[in-house]
Amino acid sequence: MEILIFIGAALAVLLAVIFIRALRFRPYPAPEAPPFSVEFDGNRAIENLTRMIQCKTVSYLDTSLEDEGEFEKFRALLKESYPLVHKHCPLQRIGRTGLLYHWQGKSDDKPTVYMAHYDVVPAEGEAWEQPPFAGVISGGCLWGRGTLDTKGTLCAIMEAAEHLLAQGFVPENDIYLSFSGDEETNGSSAADIVDYLEAKGVKPHMVLDEGGAIVQGAVPGVKEKCALVGTGEKGKLHLKFTVNSKGGHASSPPPHSPVGILARAVCAVENKPFRFHIAAPAREMFDILGRHAGFGLKLIFANLGVFAPLLNLVARKLGGEINALVRTTVAFTKMKASDTVNVFPATASVEADVRMMEGDTAESVIAALHKRIRNEAVEIEAVNAIEVRPFSPIGTEPWQRLAEGISQIWPGTLVSPYMMLACTDSRHFTRICPNVLRFCPMELSAEERKMIHGSNERIPLEKIVTTVKFYICMMLKS
């Protein structure tokens, strides 16, 4: 009886603590910043982005498939469109496609790097309502591959710099404009730029690249618009699972075919997800945005330690982004076996895209997968690996500068860190800069986010103008 009383009392105390923590889980004070206003030629930005879209800078893993003439056309367009940038900001061609402009400020102590890439993924023309490389303006939008990812950003950076140079502005600290033309294929140009800066002794105080955007519904129960700033990225691992056999005629099959063995391996992996883990960017996001949720969800966000098993279960059942935020994921995406239905293949394979959480490495992931599969006939090869890079802290001067800029352009928007599920060129800069932030200065709906790498990519014209306004605001703070 005493034990039951003790257990009841302990539960009562636990529930009281949970409720008190939820009641105290109030929103953090919002930064106060006056709205930013500036006059510039927005039509010029729209015209220049239209011309950029018309350059078919599609990158491929097999670079022989690329049209180098289109890349040179794009680079020539930059020189023609932004004469002041090319006059006052010396340009270095670095690596295969890297472009690095140096805008000298009053000091070189705390330089800022603004990044974007000018290569794009292929576009299937028959799936588009407008030709993907024609730069068509229709329905108040500019259509085309790269409008969102990321020629729109690159154009805005160059427009902002050209505008400020025309005003005679000199930044307090050096500014670097860093662009690559092989980001989509995990090329080396951004890494080459980092090598160049490191050799010159340049240590950026802040790096700003593509990443999260302004969205709604990022966290369940949070109705406000949220600016998601990536402070970290998951690692990326391309794995190939292979089973070899003697081949032969399909009329006399062995007990277990190579395809059957691989099928069992895939099921074994999918049935046992990797460990549940909330990394710092996700934990900080839950802490900041969770304070704006309803009381029921506040109970969970304010007591993640208690409700972690529940969150783990929900994430496993739902899959998708919420699951990807809290564990290493394995997505099987490619299969190959026999080319003929009545012949066993000498080799069968499946390939997987693995996104690694901090604490996991290529070696640890492969070892864990072997334990799940438990079949020596299945060979696992790492085709390519991008390890997890260090996360950037929040609350620093660069973080506050970016948060203030966001608040000035989009008043009332919540600013939160988050874990990026995709990889960006900015990961290379973590080697020389502790403050690498990933933010796309656009308000994007769920439909617009799906257009990235998808069909009918387009950007409303007013968002082109707002993106330029954001970079002018940020450069004035640099």
Phi, psi and omega in degrees: 000318180297324179296318180296320178297318180296316180296317179298318180295319180296319178295321179297317178297316180299315179296321179297317179297316180300314181291320179296317178299321179292321179294328180274356184277070184262156179301146174289153178301136180281141178294141180261119179212132181292145177304143183266134180229137179205147177256128176204173185274093180291328179296325178298318179298317179297316180296317182291322177293324177301316180292325178295319181297329181286352173271119186274071184271064180274126179259148180226152173302321173272097188296344178294342179277348182283150176262096184299330179299324179291324177292318178294324176300319179295314182295324176293325179296321178299316181295321180289319187280335186231070183296324182290321176300317182286339177280318188258346184239096182307136182256132172248127171272118188235133180066204184285321184225004188287139175234126180228114177261138179244112178258107186286130178255192179288339180216151176250016184288319186230070182290152176245140178246125173254127188242156170192172174228149184251002171273157181226163176278161179299157179231128178276107187302323185291344181267000184259144175283333175232149179303132188291344181235022180266342182067047182279135173256118182208139178063030179077012182232152168263121183264144172150155178292124179105352180300324179259330189224095341229037176295330177300318178290315181300315178301316182296321178298314181292321178298317180296315180296316180298318179297312183292324177296324178295334178274358182079017183289137174239119182293154178297322180234160179304146175237135174243135174253114188243116182233142176234160179242022179216028180295319186295340180249018181055041180290178189261000187298317179295320177296323177296323177296318178297318177302317181297312181296320179297319179295331178276357180079017180277125179239095183301140176277332181208139174235131180235118182232181176300159179173229180290165181233188174270118187225169171235148181081019180294324178234133180306134177087355180258113186271336184292158172289139184234131172266110182267119182250116180289119176256000178196162179231150170283156174281167183228135182222124177260114183248147175236123179259125186230141172233126179260150179214178178275356182072204178121180183279141184285353180287342179230073187288150173286170180304322181226117180281161176303321179294320178296319178297317179294323179299317177296322180296316179298315179296321180297322180288315183290334182278351179228085181298161177289169186300148175283131181204126176260106179285166185306314181300320180289319179298318179294323177296314179298324182290318184282309184281328181300335179290347180257005180275171175293167187299323181301315179285331176300324177305322181282310184295328180281347184225051184301327179299322181283320187262010180304317178300322178294316179297321177299314180296314180297317181297319180294321182287320184280325185066206176066208188295321182297322178290321181293337179288339191239011177194163169291133183243151177235118180244113178280124190232348187214138180225149176208134177215230183282149175272352182233136188293334184256020180230131175286137179284145173291333179219134173235145183212154167230151180237150185225146173258113182254131175248114190268138174275159177303144183096341176259146176231172177302317182294317183290325179294314180298318178297318180294324179290322176299321180294325179288320186282318177054048178210112183292345179290341181268114176267140179238124182238135174273108180284321180204144181220134172237108184286160179293132179260163181301146177277158177259142181282161173254166180087355179281172178299315177299321178296315181295323179296315179293316180299320178295318179298318178298316181295329180286328181271323181234077183304142178084000180277133176285140179247125185218145170286162172200166180268120177284134180273337179261169179257146177230166176299337185297341181301329181294331183284346178297343179290331185236000182217130179278347185242078179255113185243144187235108184211128174264114187283063178218147173269111188242129175283169178300322179296317180294323180295328179289340179288337179295119186071004179247192180278157174060034175301132182199163180223130174301141185300322181294334179286332174298314181295317180296323179296319176298315180303319180298314183289328173299314179302314183291320182292329176294338180267349188292000000 
